[in-house]
Amino acid sequence: MHITLPDNLFSVEKWKAFKGRYPPGSDTDHRIIIVFKQDGVLKYFYVTSQVEKARKMAKKDSKSLVYINGNDWSALTTESCIQCGKGYLFELSEAEFRKDYSKGKVKPLGKIPEKVIKSIIFAICSSKTFDDKEKAIYMV
């Protein structure tokens, strides 16, 4: 059973994870990781268990992939990855995200382990799709 916290206790911060029907158009719930929050705008990557498919899609930007498993992050049930290229960075308003939470469509998963945070930052900085100015935003 999912208990919805009052809005003032629901923390939406950088490096926090949630589970919900994201990215837009998704048929299933994914774990998402907020990597940027400013002026009511959230940017996030989603976690996928379709590792082989992600590997093929990132063939030209292979260093943008982060491979993770349950040893790296206990919220995972299977080997997974995060595509940290610019094309996989999704944006959402915090107001809309909070609205989804109030409707029970979002489940908080907590803070991301430091090892996963460092891997995501490394992948962003290694990706061919972000320029140096953009990379600096996510390193903070």
PyMOL commands that set and color helices and strands:
alter all, ss='L'
color gray80, all
select helices_A, chain A and resi 7-9+51-57+59-64+86-88+94-102+114-126+132-139
alter helices_A, ss='H'
color red, helices_A
select strands_A, chain A and resi 16-20+30-38+41-48+65-68+80-83+90-93+106-111
alter strands_A, ss='S'
color yellow, strands_A
deselect
rebuild
show_as cartoon
